[in-house]
Amino acid sequence: MLSALHGIGVILLSVENPSESELLLPAQKRSVIDWQSVNRIVEENADFKYFIDLVANYYQTDRLRKCDWNK
């Protein structure tokens, strides 16, 4: 399971009522990024690549464009 292997959290999302969503397993914080996994996922998933590009842009410029994040 991704949670055990990578520390990914699990949320039971209620589409009808988001405020009733439940956190089943909290994510584990890590101080070091697993760049090998990030690079692998970027190659396989265009949405994740877009997300990483947004994070990189924010990190480099310290500017956040709401139109990029609130979709």
Residue pairs with C-beta under 8 A, 6 or more apart in sequence:
2 8
3 9
3 10
3 25
6 34
6 37
7 27
7 28
7 29
7 30
8 27
9 23
9 25
9 26
9 27
9 28
10 23
10 24
10 25
11 21
11 22
11 23
11 24
12 21
12 22
12 23
12 24
13 21
14 20
14 21
14 22
38 52
41 48
42 48
42 49
42 52
54 68
54 69
57 63
58 64
